[in-house]
Amino acid sequence: MGERLVRIFEIVTEQAGVKGRLALASNTGISMTQAAEMEDTEELVNKFKYAASDVYEAHHKETSS
């Protein structure tokens, strides 16, 4: 359960660090631990993908400045 959600957390952490992971948890309202215990529904996966994209864009703007 939650393999896809956890993988999104891992990718965000690789790309944006712990700060990005915390931002993803904040944006989704779901921690990495909670995500691991949840079912990977299409709705949740899409929610995480959109949130991860926002986190990545914010991180990219921060590092580009």
N, CA, C and O atoms as a Maestro MAE file, in Angstrom:
{
 s_m_m2io_version
 :::
 2.0.0
}

f_m_ct {
 s_m_title
 :::
 protein
 m_atom[260] {
  # First column is atom index #
  i_m_mmod_type
  r_m_x_coord
  r_m_y_coord
  r_m_z_coord
  i_m_residue_number
  s_m_chain_name
  s_m_pdb_residue_name
  s_m_pdb_atom_name
  i_m_atomic_number
  :::
  1 25 0.820 -1.193 0.000 1 A "MET " " N  " 7
  2 3 0.000 0.000 0.000 1 A "MET " " CA " 6
  3 2 0.860 1.251 0.000 1 A "MET " " C  " 6
  4 15 1.902 1.294 0.655 1 A "MET " " O  " 8
  5 25 0.444 2.234 -0.707 2 A "GLY " " N  " 7
  6 3 1.107 3.527 -0.691 2 A "GLY " " CA " 6
  7 2 2.443 3.598 -1.402 2 A "GLY " " C  " 6
  8 15 3.175 4.573 -1.235 2 A "GLY " " O  " 8
  9 25 2.781 2.579 -2.199 3 A "GLU " " N  " 7
  10 3 4.096 2.569 -2.847 3 A "GLU " " CA " 6
  11 2 4.302 3.764 -3.771 3 A "GLU " " C  " 6
  12 15 5.373 4.372 -3.780 3 A "GLU " " O  " 8
  13 25 3.283 4.095 -4.541 4 A "ARG " " N  " 7
  14 3 3.411 5.225 -5.477 4 A "ARG " " CA " 6
  15 2 3.499 6.550 -4.726 4 A "ARG " " C  " 6
  16 15 4.262 7.436 -5.112 4 A "ARG " " O  " 8
  17 25 2.727 6.684 -3.666 5 A "LEU " " N  " 7
  18 3 2.772 7.922 -2.880 5 A "LEU " " CA " 6
  19 2 4.137 8.094 -2.226 5 A "LEU " " C  " 6
  20 15 4.712 9.183 -2.240 5 A "LEU " " O  " 8
  21 25 4.650 7.009 -1.655 6 A "VAL " " N  " 7
  22 3 5.971 7.071 -1.016 6 A "VAL " " CA " 6
  23 2 7.039 7.383 -2.060 6 A "VAL " " C  " 6
  24 15 7.971 8.139 -1.784 6 A "VAL " " O  " 8
  25 25 6.914 6.813 -3.248 7 A "ARG " " N  " 7
  26 3 7.897 7.089 -4.309 7 A "ARG " " CA " 6
  27 2 7.880 8.566 -4.687 7 A "ARG " " C  " 6
  28 15 8.934 9.144 -4.953 7 A "ARG " " O  " 8
  29 25 6.713 9.179 -4.715 8 A "ILE " " N  " 7
  30 3 6.640 10.614 -4.991 8 A "ILE " " CA " 6
  31 2 7.370 11.389 -3.898 8 A "ILE " " C  " 6
  32 15 8.103 12.332 -4.197 8 A "ILE " " O  " 8
  33 25 7.180 11.004 -2.640 9 A "PHE " " N  " 7
  34 3 7.926 11.634 -1.542 9 A "PHE " " CA " 6
  35 2 9.427 11.477 -1.750 9 A "PHE " " C  " 6
  36 15 10.183 12.429 -1.555 9 A "PHE " " O  " 8
  37 25 9.863 10.284 -2.143 10 A "GLU " " N  " 7
  38 3 11.294 10.036 -2.345 10 A "GLU " " CA " 6
  39 2 11.864 10.904 -3.464 10 A "GLU " " C  " 6
  40 15 12.960 11.450 -3.335 10 A "GLU " " O  " 8
  41 25 11.125 11.029 -4.549 11 A "ILE " " N  " 7
  42 3 11.587 11.855 -5.671 11 A "ILE " " CA " 6
  43 2 11.677 13.321 -5.254 11 A "ILE " " C  " 6
  44 15 12.653 14.002 -5.569 11 A "ILE " " O  " 8
  45 25 10.661 13.800 -4.548 12 A "VAL " " N  " 7
  46 3 10.691 15.191 -4.080 12 A "VAL " " CA " 6
  47 2 11.877 15.407 -3.141 12 A "VAL " " C  " 6
  48 15 12.544 16.439 -3.215 12 A "VAL " " O  " 8
  49 25 12.139 14.456 -2.270 13 A "THR " " N  " 7
  50 3 13.266 14.572 -1.340 13 A "THR " " CA " 6
  51 2 14.583 14.609 -2.102 13 A "THR " " C  " 6
  52 15 15.477 15.383 -1.760 13 A "THR " " O  " 8
  53 25 14.710 13.770 -3.143 14 A "GLU " " N  " 7
  54 3 15.930 13.764 -3.960 14 A "GLU " " CA " 6
  55 2 16.120 15.100 -4.671 14 A "GLU " " C  " 6
  56 15 17.240 15.605 -4.760 14 A "GLU " " O  " 8
  57 25 15.036 15.668 -5.173 15 A "GLN " " N  " 7
  58 3 15.116 16.892 -5.974 15 A "GLN " " CA " 6
  59 2 15.146 18.170 -5.139 15 A "GLN " " C  " 6
  60 15 15.824 19.133 -5.499 15 A "GLN " " O  " 8
  61 25 14.408 18.180 -4.018 16 A "ALA " " N  " 7
  62 3 14.256 19.428 -3.252 16 A "ALA " " CA " 6
  63 2 14.660 19.295 -1.785 16 A "ALA " " C  " 6
  64 15 14.519 20.249 -1.020 16 A "ALA " " O  " 8
  65 25 15.156 18.135 -1.388 17 A "GLY " " N  " 7
  66 3 15.631 17.946 -0.024 17 A "GLY " " CA " 6
  67 2 14.497 17.796 0.984 17 A "GLY " " C  " 6
  68 15 13.325 17.665 0.631 17 A "GLY " " O  " 8
  69 25 14.892 17.821 2.241 18 A "VAL " " N  " 7
  70 3 13.923 17.649 3.328 18 A "VAL " " CA " 6
  71 2 12.901 18.782 3.329 18 A "VAL " " C  " 6
  72 15 11.724 18.572 3.623 18 A "VAL " " O  " 8
  73 25 13.360 19.970 3.000 19 A "LYS " " N  " 7
  74 3 12.441 21.116 2.929 19 A "LYS " " CA " 6
  75 2 11.326 20.846 1.914 19 A "LYS " " C  " 6
  76 15 10.166 21.176 2.161 19 A "LYS " " O  " 8
  77 25 11.677 20.252 0.784 20 A "GLY " " N  " 7
  78 3 10.686 19.901 -0.226 20 A "GLY " " CA " 6
  79 2 9.735 18.822 0.265 20 A "GLY " " C  " 6
  80 15 8.532 18.873 0.006 20 A "GLY " " O  " 8
  81 25 10.286 17.844 0.977 21 A "ARG " " N  " 7
  82 3 9.440 16.780 1.527 21 A "ARG " " CA " 6
  83 2 8.441 17.341 2.523 21 A "ARG " " C  " 6
  84 15 7.275 16.947 2.531 21 A "ARG " " O  " 8
  85 25 8.892 18.252 3.356 22 A "LEU " " N  " 7
  86 3 7.990 18.881 4.324 22 A "LEU " " CA " 6
  87 2 6.930 19.724 3.616 22 A "LEU " " C  " 6
  88 15 5.775 19.759 4.040 22 A "LEU " " O  " 8
  89 25 7.323 20.396 2.547 23 A "ALA " " N  " 7
  90 3 6.363 21.198 1.779 23 A "ALA " " CA " 6
  91 2 5.309 20.291 1.131 23 A "ALA " " C  " 6
  92 15 4.129 20.639 1.086 23 A "ALA " " O  " 8
  93 25 5.743 19.127 0.631 24 A "LEU " " N  " 7
  94 3 4.788 18.191 0.029 24 A "LEU " " CA " 6
  95 2 3.800 17.699 1.081 24 A "LEU " " C  " 6
  96 15 2.599 17.623 0.822 24 A "LEU " " O  " 8
  97 25 4.300 17.369 2.253 25 A "ALA " " N  " 7
  98 3 3.416 16.922 3.344 25 A "ALA " " CA " 6
  99 2 2.442 18.034 3.721 25 A "ALA " " C  " 6
  100 15 1.260 17.778 3.950 25 A "ALA " " O  " 8
  101 25 2.933 19.247 3.784 26 A "SER " " N  " 7
  102 3 2.090 20.386 4.132 26 A "SER " " CA " 6
  103 2 1.023 20.626 3.059 26 A "SER " " C  " 6
  104 15 -0.143 20.862 3.375 26 A "SER " " O  " 8
  105 25 1.431 20.564 1.792 27 A "ASN " " N  " 7
  106 3 0.499 20.826 0.688 27 A "ASN " " CA " 6
  107 2 -0.576 19.753 0.556 27 A "ASN " " C  " 6
  108 15 -1.705 20.047 0.161 27 A "ASN " " O  " 8
  109 25 -0.231 18.516 0.885 28 A "THR " " N  " 7
  110 3 -1.188 17.421 0.738 28 A "THR " " CA " 6
  111 2 -1.928 17.104 2.032 28 A "THR " " C  " 6
  112 15 -2.992 16.487 2.006 28 A "THR " " O  " 8
  113 25 -1.366 17.527 3.162 29 A "GLY " " N  " 7
  114 3 -1.958 17.195 4.450 29 A "GLY " " CA " 6
  115 2 -1.684 15.766 4.864 29 A "GLY " " C  " 6
  116 15 -2.332 15.242 5.770 29 A "GLY " " O  " 8
  117 25 -0.711 15.123 4.197 30 A "ILE " " N  " 7
  118 3 -0.396 13.717 4.459 30 A "ILE " " CA " 6
  119 2 1.112 13.566 4.609 30 A "ILE " " C  " 6
  120 15 1.871 13.990 3.738 30 A "ILE " " O  " 8
  121 25 1.540 12.968 5.701 31 A "SER " " N  " 7
  122 3 2.972 12.745 5.910 31 A "SER " " CA " 6
  123 2 3.433 11.522 5.128 31 A "SER " " C  " 6
  124 15 2.611 10.750 4.634 31 A "SER " " O  " 8
  125 25 4.741 11.345 5.014 32 A "MET " " N  " 7
  126 3 5.284 10.191 4.306 32 A "MET " " CA " 6
  127 2 4.876 8.893 5.010 32 A "MET " " C  " 6
  128 15 4.572 7.896 4.354 32 A "MET " " O  " 8
  129 25 4.870 8.909 6.335 33 A "THR " " N  " 7
  130 3 4.469 7.726 7.109 33 A "THR " " CA " 6
  131 2 3.009 7.382 6.838 33 A "THR " " C  " 6
  132 15 2.664 6.216 6.644 33 A "THR " " O  " 8
  133 25 2.158 8.397 6.825 34 A "GLN " " N  " 7
  134 3 0.744 8.162 6.539 34 A "GLN " " CA " 6
  135 2 0.563 7.665 5.105 34 A "GLN " " C  " 6
  136 15 -0.255 6.781 4.853 34 A "GLN " " O  " 8
  137 25 1.319 8.229 4.174 35 A "ALA " " N  " 7
  138 3 1.213 7.839 2.767 35 A "ALA " " CA " 6
  139 2 1.547 6.364 2.586 35 A "ALA " " C  " 6
  140 15 0.932 5.677 1.771 35 A "ALA " " O  " 8
  141 25 2.519 5.882 3.346 36 A "ALA " " N  " 7
  142 3 2.926 4.477 3.249 36 A "ALA " " CA " 6
  143 2 1.805 3.535 3.655 36 A "ALA " " C  " 6
  144 15 1.763 2.387 3.212 36 A "ALA " " O  " 8
  145 25 0.899 4.014 4.493 37 A "GLU " " N  " 7
  146 3 -0.189 3.179 5.005 37 A "GLU " " CA " 6
  147 2 -1.486 3.338 4.214 37 A "GLU " " C  " 6
  148 15 -2.470 2.650 4.487 37 A "GLU " " O  " 8
  149 25 -1.491 4.246 3.233 38 A "MET " " N  " 7
  150 3 -2.708 4.528 2.473 38 A "MET " " CA " 6
  151 2 -2.721 3.752 1.161 38 A "MET " " C  " 6
  152 15 -1.686 3.301 0.670 38 A "MET " " O  " 8
  153 25 -3.913 3.614 0.615 39 A "GLU " " N  " 7
  154 3 -4.057 2.981 -0.692 39 A "GLU " " CA " 6
  155 2 -3.718 3.999 -1.777 39 A "GLU " " C  " 6
  156 15 -4.083 5.171 -1.680 39 A "GLU " " O  " 8
  157 25 -3.014 3.538 -2.811 40 A "ASP " " N  " 7
  158 3 -2.651 4.390 -3.946 40 A "ASP " " CA " 6
  159 2 -3.841 4.570 -4.891 40 A "ASP " " C  " 6
  160 15 -3.889 3.946 -5.952 40 A "ASP " " O  " 8
  161 25 -4.787 5.407 -4.518 41 A "THR " " N  " 7
  162 3 -5.907 5.674 -5.426 41 A "THR " " CA " 6
  163 2 -5.442 6.670 -6.480 41 A "THR " " C  " 6
  164 15 -4.507 7.438 -6.249 41 A "THR " " O  " 8
  165 25 -6.096 6.654 -7.630 42 A "GLU " " N  " 7
  166 3 -5.742 7.598 -8.694 42 A "GLU " " CA " 6
  167 2 -5.900 9.037 -8.217 42 A "GLU " " C  " 6
  168 15 -5.093 9.905 -8.553 42 A "GLU " " O  " 8
  169 25 -6.940 9.281 -7.437 43 A "GLU " " N  " 7
  170 3 -7.195 10.632 -6.916 43 A "GLU " " CA " 6
  171 2 -6.036 11.108 -6.041 43 A "GLU " " C  " 6
  172 15 -5.572 12.240 -6.185 43 A "GLU " " O  " 8
  173 25 -5.572 10.256 -5.143 44 A "LEU " " N  " 7
  174 3 -4.463 10.634 -4.268 44 A "LEU " " CA " 6
  175 2 -3.156 10.782 -5.042 44 A "LEU " " C  " 6
  176 15 -2.392 11.720 -4.812 44 A "LEU " " O  " 8
  177 25 -2.907 9.864 -5.947 45 A "VAL " " N  " 7
  178 3 -1.671 9.940 -6.733 45 A "VAL " " CA " 6
  179 2 -1.649 11.240 -7.533 45 A "VAL " " C  " 6
  180 15 -0.621 11.914 -7.587 45 A "VAL " " O  " 8
  181 25 -2.770 11.595 -8.153 46 A "ASN " " N  " 7
  182 3 -2.829 12.853 -8.907 46 A "ASN " " CA " 6
  183 2 -2.646 14.059 -7.998 46 A "ASN " " C  " 6
  184 15 -1.958 15.012 -8.364 46 A "ASN " " O  " 8
  185 25 -3.253 14.026 -6.818 47 A "LYS " " N  " 7
  186 3 -3.091 15.113 -5.842 47 A "LYS " " CA " 6
  187 2 -1.611 15.275 -5.495 47 A "LYS " " C  " 6
  188 15 -1.099 16.394 -5.438 47 A "LYS " " O  " 8
  189 25 -0.928 14.153 -5.265 48 A "PHE " " N  " 7
  190 3 0.488 14.193 -4.920 48 A "PHE " " CA " 6
  191 2 1.334 14.681 -6.090 48 A "PHE " " C  " 6
  192 15 2.281 15.443 -5.899 48 A "PHE " " O  " 8
  193 25 0.999 14.247 -7.290 49 A "LYS " " N  " 7
  194 3 1.768 14.683 -8.464 49 A "LYS " " CA " 6
  195 2 1.673 16.192 -8.649 49 A "LYS " " C  " 6
  196 15 2.682 16.854 -8.893 49 A "LYS " " O  " 8
  197 25 0.469 16.737 -8.532 50 A "TYR " " N  " 7
  198 3 0.301 18.188 -8.667 50 A "TYR " " CA " 6
  199 2 1.039 18.933 -7.553 50 A "TYR " " C  " 6
  200 15 1.698 19.941 -7.810 50 A "TYR " " O  " 8
  201 25 0.930 18.444 -6.329 51 A "ALA " " N  " 7
  202 3 1.615 19.079 -5.202 51 A "ALA " " CA " 6
  203 2 3.127 18.986 -5.378 51 A "ALA " " C  " 6
  204 15 3.847 19.945 -5.098 51 A "ALA " " O  " 8
  205 25 3.609 17.832 -5.842 52 A "ALA " " N  " 7
  206 3 5.046 17.647 -6.048 52 A "ALA " " CA " 6
  207 2 5.558 18.597 -7.126 52 A "ALA " " C  " 6
  208 15 6.661 19.134 -7.017 52 A "ALA " " O  " 8
  209 25 4.757 18.799 -8.157 53 A "SER " " N  " 7
  210 3 5.136 19.725 -9.220 53 A "SER " " CA " 6
  211 2 5.261 21.146 -8.674 53 A "SER " " C  " 6
  212 15 6.200 21.866 -9.013 53 A "SER " " O  " 8
  213 25 4.322 21.543 -7.840 54 A "ASP " " N  " 7
  214 3 4.380 22.866 -7.215 54 A "ASP " " CA " 6
  215 2 5.620 23.013 -6.346 54 A "ASP " " C  " 6
  216 15 6.290 24.045 -6.387 54 A "ASP " " O  " 8
  217 25 5.928 21.991 -5.565 55 A "VAL " " N  " 7
  218 3 7.104 22.015 -4.682 55 A "VAL " " CA " 6
  219 2 8.366 22.124 -5.526 55 A "VAL " " C  " 6
  220 15 9.259 22.913 -5.215 55 A "VAL " " O  " 8
  221 25 8.443 21.325 -6.603 56 A "TYR " " N  " 7
  222 3 9.621 21.357 -7.459 56 A "TYR " " CA " 6
  223 2 9.802 22.728 -8.097 56 A "TYR " " C  " 6
  224 15 10.912 23.259 -8.136 56 A "TYR " " O  " 8
  225 25 8.704 23.302 -8.599 57 A "GLU " " N  " 7
  226 3 8.794 24.629 -9.214 57 A "GLU " " CA " 6
  227 2 9.260 25.679 -8.216 57 A "GLU " " C  " 6
  228 15 10.090 26.525 -8.547 57 A "GLU " " O  " 8
  229 25 8.733 25.632 -7.000 58 A "ALA " " N  " 7
  230 3 9.147 26.584 -5.962 58 A "ALA " " CA " 6
  231 2 10.619 26.394 -5.628 58 A "ALA " " C  " 6
  232 15 11.345 27.373 -5.451 58 A "ALA " " O  " 8
  233 25 11.062 25.157 -5.540 59 A "HIS " " N  " 7
  234 3 12.471 24.861 -5.235 59 A "HIS " " CA " 6
  235 2 13.365 25.343 -6.379 59 A "HIS " " C  " 6
  236 15 14.425 25.923 -6.144 59 A "HIS " " O  " 8
  237 25 12.937 25.102 -7.596 60 A "HIS " " N  " 7
  238 3 13.728 25.503 -8.766 60 A "HIS " " CA " 6
  239 2 13.878 27.026 -8.820 60 A "HIS " " C  " 6
  240 15 14.954 27.531 -9.140 60 A "HIS " " O  " 8
  241 25 12.802 27.761 -8.508 61 A "LYS " " N  " 7
  242 3 12.869 29.217 -8.481 61 A "LYS " " CA " 6
  243 2 13.827 29.700 -7.401 61 A "LYS " " C  " 6
  244 15 14.573 30.658 -7.604 61 A "LYS " " O  " 8
  245 25 13.800 29.023 -6.237 62 A "GLU " " N  " 7
  246 3 14.686 29.381 -5.132 62 A "GLU " " CA " 6
  247 2 16.148 29.206 -5.509 62 A "GLU " " C  " 6
  248 15 16.980 30.065 -5.216 62 A "GLU " " O  " 8
  249 25 16.457 28.094 -6.157 63 A "THR " " N  " 7
  250 3 17.850 27.795 -6.474 63 A "THR " " CA " 6
  251 2 18.338 28.538 -7.708 63 A "THR " " C  " 6
  252 15 19.546 28.664 -7.912 63 A "THR " " O  " 8
  253 25 17.416 29.037 -8.539 64 A "SER " " N  " 7
  254 3 17.795 29.766 -9.745 64 A "SER " " CA " 6
  255 2 18.094 31.235 -9.458 64 A "SER " " C  " 6
  256 15 18.779 31.892 -10.242 64 A "SER " " O  " 8
  257 25 17.595 31.744 -8.361 65 A "SER " " N  " 7
  258 3 17.736 33.172 -8.051 65 A "SER " " CA " 6
  259 2 19.128 33.512 -7.595 65 A "SER " " C  " 6
  260 15 19.414 34.671 -7.295 65 A "SER " " O  " 8
  :::
 }
 m_bond[259] {
  # First column is bond index #
  i_m_from
  i_m_to
  i_m_order
  :::
  1 1 2 1
  2 2 3 1
  3 3 4 2
  4 3 5 1
  5 5 6 1
  6 6 7 1
  7 7 8 2
  8 7 9 1
  9 9 10 1
  10 10 11 1
  11 11 12 2
  12 11 13 1
  13 13 14 1
  14 14 15 1
  15 15 16 2
  16 15 17 1
  17 17 18 1
  18 18 19 1
  19 19 20 2
  20 19 21 1
  21 21 22 1
  22 22 23 1
  23 23 24 2
  24 23 25 1
  25 25 26 1
  26 26 27 1
  27 27 28 2
  28 27 29 1
  29 29 30 1
  30 30 31 1
  31 31 32 2
  32 31 33 1
  33 33 34 1
  34 34 35 1
  35 35 36 2
  36 35 37 1
  37 37 38 1
  38 38 39 1
  39 39 40 2
  40 39 41 1
  41 41 42 1
  42 42 43 1
  43 43 44 2
  44 43 45 1
  45 45 46 1
  46 46 47 1
  47 47 48 2
  48 47 49 1
  49 49 50 1
  50 50 51 1
  51 51 52 2
  52 51 53 1
  53 53 54 1
  54 54 55 1
  55 55 56 2
  56 55 57 1
  57 57 58 1
  58 58 59 1
  59 59 60 2
  60 59 61 1
  61 61 62 1
  62 62 63 1
  63 63 64 2
  64 63 65 1
  65 65 66 1
  66 66 67 1
  67 67 68 2
  68 67 69 1
  69 69 70 1
  70 70 71 1
  71 71 72 2
  72 71 73 1
  73 73 74 1
  74 74 75 1
  75 75 76 2
  76 75 77 1
  77 77 78 1
  78 78 79 1
  79 79 80 2
  80 79 81 1
  81 81 82 1
  82 82 83 1
  83 83 84 2
  84 83 85 1
  85 85 86 1
  86 86 87 1
  87 87 88 2
  88 87 89 1
  89 89 90 1
  90 90 91 1
  91 91 92 2
  92 91 93 1
  93 93 94 1
  94 94 95 1
  95 95 96 2
  96 95 97 1
  97 97 98 1
  98 98 99 1
  99 99 100 2
  100 99 101 1
  101 101 102 1
  102 102 103 1
  103 103 104 2
  104 103 105 1
  105 105 106 1
  106 106 107 1
  107 107 108 2
  108 107 109 1
  109 109 110 1
  110 110 111 1
  111 111 112 2
  112 111 113 1
  113 113 114 1
  114 114 115 1
  115 115 116 2
  116 115 117 1
  117 117 118 1
  118 118 119 1
  119 119 120 2
  120 119 121 1
  121 121 122 1
  122 122 123 1
  123 123 124 2
  124 123 125 1
  125 125 126 1
  126 126 127 1
  127 127 128 2
  128 127 129 1
  129 129 130 1
  130 130 131 1
  131 131 132 2
  132 131 133 1
  133 133 134 1
  134 134 135 1
  135 135 136 2
  136 135 137 1
  137 137 138 1
  138 138 139 1
  139 139 140 2
  140 139 141 1
  141 141 142 1
  142 142 143 1
  143 143 144 2
  144 143 145 1
  145 145 146 1
  146 146 147 1
  147 147 148 2
  148 147 149 1
  149 149 150 1
  150 150 151 1
  151 151 152 2
  152 151 153 1
  153 153 154 1
  154 154 155 1
  155 155 156 2
  156 155 157 1
  157 157 158 1
  158 158 159 1
  159 159 160 2
  160 159 161 1
  161 161 162 1
  162 162 163 1
  163 163 164 2
  164 163 165 1
  165 165 166 1
  166 166 167 1
  167 167 168 2
  168 167 169 1
  169 169 170 1
  170 170 171 1
  171 171 172 2
  172 171 173 1
  173 173 174 1
  174 174 175 1
  175 175 176 2
  176 175 177 1
  177 177 178 1
  178 178 179 1
  179 179 180 2
  180 179 181 1
  181 181 182 1
  182 182 183 1
  183 183 184 2
  184 183 185 1
  185 185 186 1
  186 186 187 1
  187 187 188 2
  188 187 189 1
  189 189 190 1
  190 190 191 1
  191 191 192 2
  192 191 193 1
  193 193 194 1
  194 194 195 1
  195 195 196 2
  196 195 197 1
  197 197 198 1
  198 198 199 1
  199 199 200 2
  200 199 201 1
  201 201 202 1
  202 202 203 1
  203 203 204 2
  204 203 205 1
  205 205 206 1
  206 206 207 1
  207 207 208 2
  208 207 209 1
  209 209 210 1
  210 210 211 1
  211 211 212 2
  212 211 213 1
  213 213 214 1
  214 214 215 1
  215 215 216 2
  216 215 217 1
  217 217 218 1
  218 218 219 1
  219 219 220 2
  220 219 221 1
  221 221 222 1
  222 222 223 1
  223 223 224 2
  224 223 225 1
  225 225 226 1
  226 226 227 1
  227 227 228 2
  228 227 229 1
  229 229 230 1
  230 230 231 1
  231 231 232 2
  232 231 233 1
  233 233 234 1
  234 234 235 1
  235 235 236 2
  236 235 237 1
  237 237 238 1
  238 238 239 1
  239 239 240 2
  240 239 241 1
  241 241 242 1
  242 242 243 1
  243 243 244 2
  244 243 245 1
  245 245 246 1
  246 246 247 1
  247 247 248 2
  248 247 249 1
  249 249 250 1
  250 250 251 1
  251 251 252 2
  252 251 253 1
  253 253 254 1
  254 254 255 1
  255 255 256 2
  256 255 257 1
  257 257 258 1
  258 258 259 1
  259 259 260 2
  :::
 }
}
